[in-house]
Amino acid sequence: MIHSVDSLALAQTSIGSRRKMDCIRGFLLEVNVAGEGSKFGFTPEKLREDLENLLALPRLSYWG
């Protein structure tokens, strides 16, 4: 499982390394719901914007 995926770009990069292994990996999204500048993660708005693209990535799965 991939922990702390905080951007679409990171998820896409993870796909490249997984293709060689031909496997499916789960991932956990990191969301900064409080909007703290010292924290990482998707803002709720950015997650809504990127969610469809995240779910469409091959070889990654999610648990809701």
Phi, psi and omega in degrees: 000142178262123181262152170061047172285114186246010177198157175298321180299319179294319178298317179295321178296321179297327179300316182302317180287334180279334181301321181297329182268352180050054182225166177252133179237146172275160177217150176249129179271137176262122182237127179268081185288335181276347180072025181287130180294336181273359181251157177257174174121167175297143163282156178304323180293316181294323178297316177300321180293320186264352189301316180300318178292323177297315182290339180275352182293133179286153175067013172236143176229164179224157174243122184270000000 
